[in-house]
Amino acid sequence: MHPTSLARALALGLITGGSAAHAVSLSPNGIGQALIYPYYTVQAGQQTLLSVVNTSDVGKAAKVRFLEGYNGREVLEFTVFLSPKDIWTASVFKLSDAGLPGAGAAITTSDNTCTAPHLPEGPLPNGATYQHFLPYDYTGANSDSGPTSDARTNEGHFEVIAMADIVPGSALDNDIRHVNGVPANCARAETDFETGTGSVTPTSGLFGAASLVDVAEGTFYAYDAQALDAFTAVKLNSPTGSGNPNLASANDAGGATATARQLVAGNLVNSVYPSARAIDAVSALFAADVVYNEFLVESNGSVATDWVLTFPTKRFYVDTNDAQAQTAPFDHRFGAKEVGNGLGVSCTMVGVTLFDRNESTTAPPGCDFECPPLPPPSSVCRETNVLEFGSGALGSQLGVAISQPFSAGMLQLALDTSDAPHVLGASSNGNQWHGLPAIGFAAIKYINGAVPLSGGGSALANYTAAYPHRPTVHCIGANADGTCS
């Protein structure tokens, strides 16, 4: 396993501050131009509730995109028009859970905020309309060797990207502003948006959150979206169904480059990439050489943990639709029949070491002469992965079992090892980020069932929590001392 410690990783990242005037960065306060939500699921009776919040005093047009978990193929895309200080909410649910035909997922909302197109199906018993997720991007001529059933839409992640701010007083602004809680003319919003006259370059101001809810079991996992600020210096107006904008749309002023700006040990690191490699700027922001988090399990299934591990930019490197894409920092193209890979997967080797709460570890102890061989590294094979400890907490169909000898402790997941080095292509100024672009959280579930109350009767006493992963970073630069600049 790669021995990189936090101290070493930070030492390698020490640099002098950069001078880029405009550079995409992870927002420290969670407010930005683009949002990435690491997971949605409708498995095992769960729904995913989500919100997108506009903190700005002007309206915003934003692209919403859901991506299935195997290869990040799009399963739904639409535009939401947020009026000033607006909050849009929705729920992703399983069609069969609502008594509807189909094996896949769908989205519904009772929110009045304008979307384009309007969710056309229904109504549901509560009067709301819905739209089922679509398999077109991974079936027929678009087949990628992964599953082709509607059930493939049941897990994945999603993103929201601001395309434009809406000019106050414009026709589009008048369309989407709420009057007594209802927008004036949602039917005209997309048409007025596509004229471009009522929109300008988007500013910051979006934040979001989601929660995985099982009403019957009484479980609730909540998490915040990751926010990217300074994602774009221009309007990104694109009609519904265009596939744009996406995470590869990041740009600097002037459009020739995309720069990632990170704060490492109190110093700014600016990694500059040509516009053709703009996705590398986003990947650099999430590059982690080691990811840490906790786990808890009980052999009777009363306590379980799942790690959600999503690579939000992976599809841009491994999808066979893009013959020009560079596979690195990942190991294989999706569906490539190669050693360590195969149909329906894009496997990447990682190093797994577990510790209990008293420093015991699954790694071999120190040895005086010859150390026994380490077990081979494990692999994670999808864009969205669920690592299961014990019986698992989320009922995922993307699950990868983690064999652990401890009931509680920490997993150290190495995304850059001596056996499987992973390095993002060098930036124009020579920075190389080691590891993989990863986000996610640990979901922990405690099941007590019905607990008797002192006054008689009982109460459902099931509890859940979600904890974001803690990554370390490792950057090698072109400076004489190996630091990044």
N, C-alpha and C positions, 0 to 999 in steps of 0.2 A: 504493500500500500504506500502511496505517496505520503511522506512524513510531514508535509507542509503544516506548520503551526500558524496560528493567527499572527503571532509576532513576526514570523518570517515573511508571511504573505504581505503584511503591512509594510515591512521594511523594504521589500522589493517594489512596493508601489509608491515610495516616497519620491516626490518630484517637486519642482517649482510650479507655481500657478501658470495656467495657460492663458492665452489672450483671445481665444475665439469669442467674437461678440455674440454669436447665436449658436447654441449647442443644446441638443436634446439631453435631458437629465431625468433621473428619478426624483420626483418631487418629495421633499422631506415632510411636507404637511398633507400629502395625499391629494392635492388639487392640481390639475394640469389640463393639457389639451387632449390627451389620449389616456384611456383606461384599459387595463388588462385584468380580467377576472379569471383566476386560475382553474376554476372548476364549475361545472354544472352537472347535475345528475337527476334522473327520474327513476333510478333503480330502487327496488325494495320498498316501494310505497312512498318514496320521497318526492317532494317538489323542490324546485329552486326558486326562491323569491329574490328579486333583484330591484335595485333602484339606481337611477342616474340623476344627479343633482346639479343644477345650474346655479352657481353662486353669483353669477354676473348680473349686472344691471341691463344687459342687452340679451336678446335672444340668440340661440345657437342652433345650427343644423349639424347633426352628428350621425355618422354611419354606425349602425349596430350590426355585428357579425357574429354568428355562432359557428363554431368549428368542432367537428366530431373528433373523438379521442384517438383514433388509430393513426391517421396521417394528416390531421388538421384540414381535411377537405370541408369546404363551406356547406352548411346545411340550411342556413337562412341568413338573409341580408336585407336590411331595410333602413330607412332614414327616420330619425325622430327629431321633431322640431320643438325645442325647449324654449318657452317664453322666459323673460327675466325672472329669476328666483324660482323657477319651476322645478318640480320633482316628478320624474316619470317612473312608474313602478309597473312590474309585470310578474307573471308566474310561469315557469316552465313545468309542464306536467306530462305524464304518460297517457297516451290516448286511451289505452285499455283501462286505466284507473278511473277514467271518467265515463266508462261504458261506451266508448267510441271505437269504431273499427280501426285496426292498425296496430303495429307493434312498436311504433316509434314515439318520439316526443313531439310536443306542441307548445306554443306560447299563447297566453291569454292576458288581457288587461282590462280592467274597468276604468282605467285612467282616461281622462278627456284630452290629454296632450296629443297633438297631431303626429301621426306617423304616415309614411308613404312607402308602400301602399297601406291602406287601412286593412286591419286583420279581417279577412272576408268570410270566414267560416263560422257556423253556429246559427243561433246563439246557444250557449251552454245554459244549464238550468238557472244560473244566477243572472242570465241576461247578457253576459259578456260574449263577445266574439273571440275567435281564436284562429291560429294558422298552424298547421302541422309542419314539422321540419321535413325538408325535401332531400331525397337521395340522389338527385340528378348529377351531383358532382363526383360521385364514386360508383356509378352504375353505367351500363351500356358502353358507349364509346369512351367514357371517362373512368372506366374500371381501373383500379390500381392494384389488384390482386388481394385486397382486403375484403371483408364481408360486404355483401351487397344488399342485405335486408334492411328494412326500416329501423330495426333494433340498433343499428350502428349509430343512430342519432341520439341515443339515450344518455350518453356521457360525452363530455368534452370540456371546452372552455370557450370564452367569448370576449369580445373587445368592443370598445366604443371609441370612435375617433372623430374629433371635432373637424368639420369641413370648413365652416365659416361662421362668423358672427353676422347677425341680422341687423341691418341698418334701421334704427328707430324711425317710425313714420313711413317706412316703405310699404309697398303692397304686401310683401311677404310678412312683414312685422304685423300688419293689420290682420292678416289671415290667421296667425297663430296665437295672438294675444288672447288671454282668457277674459271674457266678459261675463260676469256673474258665474265664474267657474267653467265656462265653455268657450273654446276658441271660436272666432267669428266665421272662418271659412277654411276648414281643413282640406276640403275637396280641391281648392285652388293652390294649396301650399307648394306641392311639387312643381307645378307649372311655373309659378312665380319664382321658385328657387332656381329652376333651370335657366331662366333668363339672365341670372347673375347680377342684375342691377340692384338688387336689394341685399347684397351680401358683401362682406369684406373679410380680410385675413382674420382667422380666429385668434382670440386671446385665450389666456388661461381661464379657469373657473369651473371645471367639471370635477366632481368626485362621485364615488359610487361604492356600493356594498352589495353583498348577496348573502343568502342563508339557505341551508339545506334543511328542510323541515319534513318530519314524519309525524303527522298529527296523531295517528293511532298509537304510535310508540312513545310519543311525547319527547322527541329528540329535536334538537335545533343547533346546527353548527353555523356560526356567523363569521364572516371575514370581510375585509376591506379590499377594494380593487387597488392594484398598483397604478400609480399615476405618472405619466410622462409629461414633463413640461418642455416648452420650446421645441415641440415636435415638428412644427412647420412654420416657415416664414412667409408662406403664400396661401391663398385659398386652395382648397382641395375639393371643390365642388364636383361631384360625380353622381350620375343618376343611379337609381336603384337597379341592381342586377349587373352593374359594371365590374364588380370585383374591386373597385377602388373607392376611396383610398384604403391602403392596408399598412402594415407595419413597415414595409419597404418604402413607404412614401415620406419618411423622415427627410428633412432637408434643412440646409443652412440658407441664409440670405444670399441671393445670387444663383442658387440652385446647382452649383458645380460640385458641392461637397455636402456631406452629412457628418457632423461632429458629435461625439459622445463626451459628455462632461461628467466626471465622477469626483467625489470628495473621498480621498483615501488618506487616512491618518492626518486629517486636517489640511491636506494639500490637494489642489485641483489637478486632475489629470484630463487632458484633452486629447482624444484619439480621433484623428481626421481621416475620413474615408471618401473616395470619389463617389459621385452620386449613383453610379452603377452598383456600388456596394453599400448603399444606404442601410440595408438590413443589418450589416455588420455593426453599425453604430448602435442600433437597438440591442443587438446581441451582447455587445460589450457592456452595456449597462447591467445586464443580468448574469454576466459570466461569473461562475463560482467554481473554485477548485475543490472545495469541500463544503458540504451542507450538513448541519447538525440539527437535531431535534430529539425530543424525548419520546418514550413509548411506555405503555402500561398494558398488561394482559393478565387474565386469569384463565386457568385451564378449563373452568366450567362455562366460559363464554360470558360471564357477567361483566367483564371489563375487556375492551378491545381497542386497538389503535389502528388507524390507517394513515399512511402518509400520501398526500396528493403531491405528485412531482410532475409539473408541466414544463415543457420546453416551448415557450410561446412563439419562437421563431424557427423551430426545427423544420417545418415544411418547406421553407425557402432554401434549405440545404439538401434535403433528401428526396423531395417529391420528383418523380420521374417526368412530370409534366414540363419541368424546366431543365432542359438538357444542358444548359450553360451553367447551372448552379454548381458551386463547389461543395463537396460533401463535408469537408472539414468545417467545424470541429467534430462532427459526428462520424460514425464508422462506416455506415452502409446506406445506400439508396433504399427507399421503401420498396419491398418486394424483390430485392436483388437476391438471386440464388447464389450465395457466396458462403464460404466457411463462416459460421457464426451468425448467419442470417437466412432468410427464406421468404416465402410468399406471405403477404399480409403483415409484415413487420419491418422495422428498421432498427436493428438492435445495436446498442452502444454499451460497451463494457464499462463497469464501474467497480469500485472497491468498497466492500462492506465490512465494517468493524463495529461490534456492539460492546458496550460497557454497561455493567450494572451500576448501582448507585454507590458502590464501594470500590470502584476502580478496577474491578475484575473485568477481563476482556476476552473476546473470542480469538484474539491474535495470539500467536505462540509467545511464551515467556522468553526472556533473554537466555542465550545459550553460550557456552564457553568455546565449543569447537565448531560443530556444523549444525546450523539451524534446520529444523524440518521444513519441507516445502510448504508454502502457504496454499490454501485452497484457491482454485481459479477465481478470478473476479466474476461477479454476477453481471447480468445484462438487464437493461431497461429498453423496451422495444417499441414504444409508442410515443406520440406527441404528448398525450396526457397519460400518466401512469399512476397506479394506486398500489402502494407497497403495504401489504397486509401483515399485521402482527396478530397472532392468535386467530380467532374466528373472523376478524375484520369488523370494521365499524360501519362501512358505507354500502355493503352489499354490491360492490362493483363487479362488472364483467371484465374490467381491465386489470384485475388484481394480479399481483405478483407476490407469492408467499415469501415472507422473511422468516427463516428458521432461527429462533433465538432460545438460548438456554436460561434467560433471565425473565422474571416477571415484571421488572421495571428497570429503566435505565435510559441510555442514550445511544442513538445510531450515528456513527460517523460515516457519511457517504462520500467517498472520494470520486470526483468527476474528472480527475486528471491523475493518472497513476503511471508508474514506470512500465507496467504491463500494457496499459492502454492510455497513452498520452493524447490529450485533446487540446488543441490550440487553435484559436480563432486567427484567421489570416491577418498579417501585420497591417497596421494602419499606415497611412502615407508618411507619418512622422515616426514610424518604427515601433509602435507599441504592439505587443503580443499578449493577449489575455488568455490565460490557461484555464481549462475547465469547460463547462457547458452553460449556456444561458438557461437558468432554471428558476422557477417560482413555485410556491405552494405552501402547504400547511399540514400539521399533524392534527387529525380528528380523533378525539378520544371519547369513548362512550362507556358510561356506567349504567348497568341495568339492575335495578332493585325490584322492579315490578310493583305490585300493589302492596303498600306498607300500611299496617293497621294504625288507625288514629286513636288517641287516648279516649276520645269521646264517642267512639264507635265509628264504623265504616272504615274506609281506606282511601289512600291517595296514591296516584301513580308517581313513583319516585325514580324516574330515569333522568340522567344528567349527561350533558355533553359539553365539550369545549373544543375550540380550534386555536392552534398556536402557530404563528408563521415560522417558516424555516429560518435558521441563522446561517448565512453563508460566509465564507472567507474568500478573499480575492488574491490573485497571484498574477502580477503583470511584469513582463520582462521588456525593457526598453532598449533603445539604440544608444543611450548614453554610455560612456566609458565604464561607469560603475554598474551598468545594467538596469538603472532606474528608468521609469517611463516619463515622458515629457509631453 
